[in-house]
Amino acid sequence: MNDRDVSANEETGEIRRFWGGLGLPGLIDVHTHFMPERVLHKVWDYFDTNGPLIGGLGWPITYRKEEAERTALLRAFGVRAFTAMLYPHKPGMARWLNGWAADFAHRTPDCLHTATLHPEPDVETYVREAVEAGARVFKAHVQVGAYDPADERLQPAWGLLAEAGIPVVIHCGSGPAPGKHTGPEPIARVLARHPRLRLIVAHMGMPEYEEFLDLAERYDQVRLDTTMAFTDFTEGFMPFPRRALSRLAALGDRILLGSDFPSIPYPYLHQLQALERLDLGPEWLRAVCHDNARSLFDLNGAAVHGRRGGGRAASTSPGATALPPGKHRLCYPEDPDSCRRG
């Protein structure tokens, strides 16, 4: 089957059958990209040129749509919570991006409030501001940002995030192309200083899959996301080693669904099919596609309402019971009572 020939309606139906068949109320995707439109269009322009940071690969964007269409499509798929993975490629951008992301989270209640960072003099200040404003997850991109994650300027920020228990999705593997500071060694130095830092290694750490599994086995707060891993596209140039499948199964409570939506060269459905064909069982799939993220982000039910503490007050559906700080409720449009259940 040519995945790109799947119609939107067919894909939506297949995705909903996937999670419905697992007995799940939907999906939670920790690695989706939303950012200012002009920034996103520049990212897409780079993909269109097959630039060196994507390994010179042909990379057609499957979901080249306006922001409102993209959020509507995720909701149609049954993605109950998602992120706005945005990142600076140079100093001086992160604070501005964080302001945009805070506004996006405010007007998009099913998006986990996302923030980012870069090694620069004021990084601790604006990371603290983002945390106080209610940020739930951070994004770090070592390859695009071309920085050492163990840079001394980042140490106070890592410490702050470790203390707050806020996860950081970090692109630190050397795929699809290596950077000066990619690979497991710089991250190992970060973890040696901040062993409680909740790192989510993006793309399963490709192609250093086994080395990042080593770190996950060593540090119990390290997780990995599935973004683009195991798909036909990635298996063609950075295959996951079959000998490591048993380790993947054993770490089933620390693997999280990620997709890279919208900037993927195949339908969203294919990421789910790629996970299913690993043949690790329905319990593993339920944990990866929903339950692990629900636990990590302290979500209770499926569109995200609430805050970790600080920032704007939680929004609730009419008749919903207010939650204490640090608790979050997911509300399903097709099930209004889900906003009321504890």
Disulfide bonds with the S-S distance in Angstrom:
Cys331-Cys339 2.33
